[in-house]
């Protein structure tokens, strides 16, 4: 996906290099049947190293793709400068959710979507049928139909009728063209397996908890000997968790990733900066919004620094996909690199 509608001129103005990639099995990326979230984080690290990114970089997570950003924060925290999350999904079965957070999340979803999560958790093999009826069918209807989403209907006030912002966006011809190209690119291998793998990763045991990312003092070993060793060494307090900034943008009218899910994340990770967006949905703040993109970059990077130095440009072997715009890439994860 990249960041749909993001202009190259804005990247140059802020001195940002945006790297996107296809997850295993999507686009032209080779499948990897044994992948998990730790291997996903390793993929990011290998890609950064292969492209000559030696400094720390930002990782971006959007919607269900955020699972891979969470994995990066857990498994390669030393390489990350920070994380930018947009309507980040977490495991809806997470045991740390309280009753209100769980209800506020599940009650926003359609029956079909709840059923899909149930299948992914209990009977993932049956998901292939649904994906072949939707993404792999050759028919690319609106995104809410294929993903069993409720994006809001026509609502009224005393003066006029209007559509929800998400509904208005997905019915725009610019978005429809983008959505069709994106689906076609992601399914070019004609295999439902990577879709099933993603669904299973979302609702299965991640191998870590969001609480593991919380910045906290590292506990010393118990006993008098450990206490004496600490004082004699003059060591400073050590910390665990992710040390860098985490920014989360959440649309308050989002029915795909309900605000209650971000409330849960903020409760577990209180140091994360949450930017609540009144009247915004799941797509509207990130997709095709020049002013939104500028606000995001300003929040993350401050004053624009200008284009990256020419000598920092990395030469990459050209492939047929290199000529496709970043919006057409079927990735669910983006990385920022800044000087």
N, C-alpha and C positions, 0 to 999 in steps of 0.2 A: 504493500500500500504506500509506503513512504508517508509523506504528509500531503494529501491531495490539494493541489492548487498552490503549493509553496513555490514562490518565485526565486529563481537563481540570483536575482539582484539583491534579495534580502539576505541570502546566504553570504554573498560577497560583502554586503554592508556590515554584517556582524562577524565576518571572518570565520565562518563555520563551514566545515566539510561534513556533508551528510552522507552516511554510508547505509545502504539498505541491502538486504539479501533475502533469498528465498529459503524458507525452512526445508529440511529434508523431505523429498517427495513432491514438493510444489515447484511449479515453473520448470526449470531445467536442472534443479538440484537433485543429486542422487538420493534415493531413499536410504534410510538407516533404520532398520526394523528394531534395533535394540536401544534406541535413543530414550533418554530420560531428561530431567531438568538439569542435571549436572552436566551431561554431554551437550545440552543446549548452550549452557554458559561457556563451556570449553570451545564450542564452535565460534562464539563471539570473540573469544580471546585469540584463537588461531587466525580468524579473519583479520583482526586488528593488526596482529603481528605480520601477517603476509602482506598487508598494505602499507607497512612501515609506520604504523601508528605506535610510537614509543611512549608518548605521554598518556596521562589519564584521559579518559573520554567519558562523555555522558551517554547514558542508555535511555532509550525512550520506549515506553510501553503504552499501548492503546487497547482498551477493551480486553478481549480474551487473550490478545498477544501479550498482555502484561505479565502473564505467568512466566514468560521468558525473561522479562526485566527483573521480576522478583528473584528468579534463579541467579541472575548475574549479581545481584546485591548479596546473595548468600554465598556463592561459590567463587567469584572473582572480585571481591570488594576492593582489593588493593589496586586494581586497574581502573577503578571508576572515579570520576570527578563528581558525579551526582546522577540523579535519576529524575526524569520528567515523565509523569504518569497522567494519562487522560482516561477518565472513567475506568479505572483499573478493576478488572475482575479478580476475585479470589475464589478459592474453592467454596462453593455454596454449601458444602457439607462440613465446613471447618468447625471443629468442636469448640473453638474459642468464641464463636458467636453466641451472644446471649439471645434470649427468646425474642426480644423486640427487634434486634437486627436481622434475625433469621426470618421472622414473619414479614418485616418490611421489605425484604428481598424477594421471597418466594411469592408473595401475594401480588406482585407487579407483573408476573410472568404468565403467559398463556398456558393452557393445559398441554398443548403440543410441546412447548419448550420444556416444561417440567418433565414430560414423558421422555424427551430426548436425553435429559440429564440422567434420568433413572436408567435408561438403557446403557448410557455410557458408563455408568457406575456398576451395573449388574450384568448386562447382556450386550457388551459392545459389538459383537459380531452382527447383531441385527441392525446396527446403524448403517451398514453399507447399503441396505435397501433404500433407506431414506435419502442418502446422499446421491444414489443413482436416479432417484426420482426428482431430485432438485438440481444440484450443481452439475452433475454429470449427465443430465438429461439432454443437453444441447439447447434447452430453453432457459433463458436468463430473465426471469420475471423480476419484480421489485424485491429489494433485499428483505423487506419485512415479511414477504410471503415465504421466501426460501429459509429464512432463519427463525420463523415462527415468532416474530416480534410484534409488539403492540406499540405503535408510534403515535398514537393519539388520533382522534377523529375530528371532524369539523365541530368546532365549539362556537358558542355565540355569547355576545354580551348585549347590552342595550342598544348599541349603535350599529354593529356590523358583524359579519361572519368572517372567521379567519381559520386557517389551518394551523395545526401545531407546527413548530419550526422544523422539526425533523421530517414531518410529512411533506411540508412544502419543499424541503431540500431534495428528498429522494424523487420527487416528481419533476424536478428541474431537468431539462434535456442535457445540461452539462454533466450532472451527476449520473444520469442514466447511461450516458456514453462511457463515463469512467467505470461504472459498475460492470457493464458488459465486458469491457476490455480486461478488467481486473479478474473477473471470473474465468474468462477464456484463457488467460495466462496461467492462472493457478491450477487449472485442470488439464493442462496440455499433455500430461502423461496418462490421462484417462483412468486413474487409479483412485479408488475410494479410501485406500488404506491410510494415507497421511491425514485425511480428514478425521478418520476414526481415532488415529493416534492422538491428534490434538484434543479431541473431545475427552478421551480417557485421561490424558495428562491433566486436564482441567479439574476433574472431579475425583482423582485418585490421591493416594498419599504422596505428597510432594517430596518427602524425604527431609523436610524442614518445616518449621512454623514461622509465620510472620513475626512472632515474638522473638525468634532468633536474630532478627535484624535490628532489634531495639538496642540503642546505645546504652550500655550499662557497664558498671565497674566489674572487672574480672574478679571472681571470688578467689581468694587465696586458700591454699590448703589449710586444713585444720591442724591444730597441735602447736606446742611450744616451739618445736624446731623450725617450723615454717614461719612463725612469727619472728623468731630471732634472725632467720635468714633474710627476711624482708627488711628489717631495720639495719642489719649490717651491710646489705647491698646498697642501701640508699635508693632503691628503685622507686620510680614514680608509679602512680596508679595506672594499671593497664585497663583497657576497655575492650569490650566485645561488641559485636554488632556492626552496623554500617556507619562509618564516621562522617560521610559526606551528606550534602543536602538532598532531600527528597521533596519534590513539588508535585502536588496532585491537583488537577483541574477536574471539577465535577459539575455537570449540568444538573440543575435542580429539577428539571422536567424530564430527566433521563428515565426511560422505562425499560431500557436494555440492561444497563448496570444501575440499579436504583441507588439514590443517595445514601440509603441505609448501609450499603456495602462500603462506601467510603467512610461513613461514620464508624464502622467497625475497624477499618484500617487505622483511622486516626486514634481510636481508643487504644489499639495495640501499639501503634507507633506515634506517640504524642508529639515527637519532634518533627514529624512531617508537616510541611506547610500546605494547607488545604485551601484552594481557591474555589469558593462556591460561586456558581454562575447562574443567577436568576434567569428564568425563562429559556435557558439553553437546554437542548436535548442531548442525544448521544453523538450526533454527527455534526451539529451546526457550528460548534466552536472550533473544531479542528479542520473541517473540510471547506475548502474554497472560501476562506475568510482572510483577506490580506491584513486587516487590522488586528484580528485575533493572533495571527502568526507573529506580527510585530510585538504585540503585548507579551506573548510567550517568550520570545527571544530576549526582550528587554528584562523580563523577570529573571531569566536564567543567566544572562551574560552581561547585563548592565548596558553601559554606553557602547554603541557600535565601534568596533576597532578597525574596520576597513578590511579589504581583501587579504587573504592569506598570501605570504611571500611566495613568489614564483618558484623559488628553489625548494619549497616544501611540496610541490606537486608530485604525486606518485603516478608513474606510468604503469598502466595496467594493460595486459594483452587484450585486444579487442575481440569480442564475441558478438554473434548476431543480436544478443539482447542488450548490448551496450548502447545501441542507438534508440532503445525504447525509453520514453520519458519515465522519470522516477515514479510517477503516479501509476504506471502500468505494472510495476514490480509487484509480485504477489507475496510480499513478505508481511510478517506481522510484527516486525521488530526493527527499530531504527537506532543507529548510534550517532552521537554528535562528537566531533573532534574539534577543539578550539585551541588556538595558540595562547 
